[in-house]
Amino acid sequence: MSTEKVKLSYPVDVDGVEVDTLHVRRMKVRDIKNISKIKDTTESTIALLSALCSVPPESIEQLDMEDLATLSDKVEKFMGISMGKSEA
């Protein structure tokens, strides 16, 4: 499957429409290339999720932290990576 639905606990506005489900596509090499230019971890996460969910960055910025964690987990499972989590 190339995309998966993620039900949001807290809906966000996408282009003037309240959305409670985002469709996350699998990551491509071009996504890594595009975000590799962004030094700030938070900004790179926003840019990546915006691209993968096909929504404006402003919509990703509205996400509740619980929903952000859910989306991040989905992307990590797609690729076996950690998105901005520091290792202690």
Secondary structure, 3 states (H helix, E strand, C coil): CCEEEEEEEEEEEECCEEEEEEEEECCCHHHHHHHCCCCCHHHHHHHHHHHHHCCCHHHHHCCCHHHHHHHHHHHHHHHCCCCCCCCC
